[in-house]
């Protein structure tokens, strides 16, 4: 089980310190939401999880199958305009850099489409207590 703690830094302010194992990073609300935008917000971290998972999945798959992938660059754009109606749109592109054949490129793209966070966001029954 993963344990993550998030705590405000200063009374009556938004900036948060998030602790994951030995890692600490900041989170803040946007200026529009009343924060200082001193760090990514929760939606940014949600979107970042998908981008990071896509890139890590690409590298993991390539290493496991001896595919000469040098770098994976994931780009996520989100649209929260209809979030209150239950729709959150994300557009993802992943560039694969290295001397891959067309077949290897297709294999890695197939793996990327099945990354764990993508599955979690789209098919899992997430239960929050």
Secondary structure, 3 states (H helix, E strand, C coil): CCCEEEEECCCCCCCEEEEECCEEEEECCCCCCCCCCCCCCHHHHHHHHHHHHHHHHHHHHHHHCCCCCCEEEEEEEEECCCHHHCCCEEEEEEEEECCCCHHHHHHHHHHHHCCHHHHHHHCCCCCCC
